[in-house]
């Protein structure tokens, strides 16, 4: 039974909130139960931002993830330090190795290292690093279909940003390839 | 209609507009800012008015004025801002005018913090303003329920000519969930607002909206009439949900987002052989006293779980009238109770895991 509890974390501007929203949106399009809960508060510019996402076959109780995340995606070092311990044993930790030199310290979870920023730069748009991470996440967990995420992204973008769809789609493909 | 993914604060705004709200007066405060932001964008599209007042006090008095004209009107704020609005709220209640007040509660006392809390339970159920008045207070647990209740909130406000409060917390304001905007049939037959001050055009005597009654007998009569209205609300408006009550050893009372955390704990406790029920008040005032008649004979004690230091415990004691001991587990200040915390408290109460 599907019951993913996902943390997306990084610094403000990396698009971690959007990653979480796209997973939620895609889950909703597939008829799954979803919730998205952001951290909010007096964060510094460049400080950490994170959101908790639930995707489940069952109605969702608490939208809060305490120390039972099935997956954590960390895009910067403070996020790794903050959330590594919140992953359940056997869970997955996706690390943006472009910005995080440190390795995961736990051995009871599986860590994946994705050079998200480098891949994004290769694609000519450093802002799609989040989509690289998202592509890796979808490849590893199959929580939702890539096509559902693309539908969600299209809706989020609206008409004016539709020209950005190809680079985002490519970023997801490259992210998936990085963990194959 | 298809489901949409929306932030709680925005969903409240959308539901209010759908329920016919035409005027919104507010002043910014975290964690409800997305609501006035949404209203500022959407109200003009439906021919309504959004106005950012110079303060919370100004905003609630604008609500007083618009309500007096018979308009569907709403304001929103969070705990310290709601504290500032109390004078206006008791005036509106005293003048018997309908309005909806959204309160996205944050930690207190004082300026407190900006994270989720339920520490304004006493303020919303007892009234922070002066005099014998009551608000009808809804406390939905998820966005769908919040949206579904919004039509009812406006209708009940008009029907009883009384302010209605919609209570959430920072979590419900900030989170996103799929929502369906459904047609909710009204439970109320709403009479014409023949009391509104809309101009006499020389055709009738002026309507007077007022909460000042200097003659003691007149004021007592006014209070007796108000009380009859509150009695009718007590008889007809108390709402709750009961969950997993069969053979429960402990029954937890929790509302709003806290009830969701409790529900997770109940499922996990069941797997460990401990049967726990839940009474979830949907209205905080009137408090759903009748829910406690459903507590099974197997139950040995009640547990209040709150994001406060135990403000709801008194109401549970009154409603259960000494039938069971009442325990408390809570977090405050923006700390959120965990299912584990709730489970440990229950285990302590029943004497360890089985």
Interface residues (C-beta under 8 A of the other chain):
Chain A: X21 X24 X25 X28 X33 X34 X35 X36 X37 X38 X40 X41 X42 X60 X61 X62 X63 X64 X66
Chain B: X3 X5 X30 X31 X114 X115 X170 X171 X174 X175 X176 X177 X178 X257 X260 X261 X263 X264 X267 X336 X338 X339 X340
